[in-house]
Amino acid sequence: MRKVYLIVFGAVLVAAACKSKQRLPEGILPRQQMQEIIWDLTSAGEFLNGFVFSRNLNMDKLPMNEKWYEKVYS
């Protein structure tokens, strides 16, 4: 009998955990907008690593990173 209770309890937990929630909490970006931001950040990082930093080895990278990432965030 105890196994039956455990199985039923487990099934209820699984059903509650798998409940679909389509609504995003407040303050969370939609998926499409987040993908666009991640793409912009990745593109800025690749540009810096592939073109800017490879040509200027003695450059201070932190200010340049901040400059380009600020362009993405604005």
C-alpha positions as CSV (number, residue, x, y, z in Angstrom):
1,M,0.0,0.0,0.0
2,R,2.9,2.3,0.8
3,K,4.3,1.8,-2.8
4,V,0.9,2.9,-4.2
5,Y,1.0,6.1,-2.2
6,L,4.6,6.8,-3.3
7,I,3.7,6.2,-7.0
8,V,0.6,8.5,-6.8
9,F,2.6,11.1,-5.0
10,G,5.4,10.9,-7.6
11,A,2.9,11.1,-10.4
12,V,1.4,14.2,-8.9
13,L,4.8,15.8,-8.5
14,V,5.7,15.1,-12.1
15,A,2.4,16.4,-13.4
16,A,2.8,19.6,-11.4
17,A,6.4,20.1,-12.5
18,C,5.6,19.5,-16.2
19,K,2.8,22.0,-16.3
20,S,3.3,24.3,-19.3
21,K,3.8,28.0,-18.5
22,Q,3.6,30.1,-21.6
23,R,3.7,33.4,-19.8
24,L,7.1,35.0,-19.1
25,P,7.7,36.6,-15.8
26,E,7.8,40.4,-15.7
27,G,11.3,41.8,-16.7
28,I,12.3,38.8,-18.9
29,L,13.0,39.5,-22.5
30,P,11.1,37.5,-25.2
31,R,13.0,34.8,-26.9
32,Q,13.4,36.6,-30.2
33,Q,14.7,39.8,-28.6
34,M,17.1,37.8,-26.5
35,Q,18.5,36.0,-29.5
36,E,19.1,39.3,-31.3
37,I,21.0,40.7,-28.3
38,I,23.1,37.6,-28.0
39,W,23.8,37.7,-31.7
40,D,24.9,41.4,-31.4
41,L,27.2,40.6,-28.4
42,T,28.7,37.6,-30.2
43,S,29.3,39.7,-33.4
44,A,30.9,42.5,-31.4
45,G,33.2,40.0,-29.6
46,E,34.2,38.3,-32.9
47,F,34.9,41.7,-34.5
48,L,37.2,42.7,-31.6
49,N,39.0,39.4,-31.5
50,G,39.4,38.9,-35.2
51,F,40.1,42.4,-36.5
52,V,40.9,44.9,-33.8
53,F,43.0,43.0,-31.2
54,S,44.8,40.9,-33.8
55,R,46.2,44.0,-35.5
56,N,47.0,45.9,-32.3
57,L,48.7,43.6,-29.9
58,N,49.8,46.3,-27.5
59,M,46.3,47.8,-27.2
60,D,44.6,47.9,-23.8
61,K,41.6,45.6,-24.4
62,L,39.3,46.5,-21.6
63,P,38.4,50.1,-22.7
64,M,37.9,48.8,-26.3
65,N,35.7,46.0,-25.1
66,E,33.6,48.5,-23.0
67,K,33.3,50.8,-26.0
68,W,32.0,48.2,-28.4
69,Y,29.7,46.4,-25.9
70,E,28.2,49.8,-24.9
71,K,27.2,50.2,-28.6
72,V,25.3,46.9,-28.4
73,Y,23.5,47.9,-25.2
74,S,22.5,51.4,-26.4
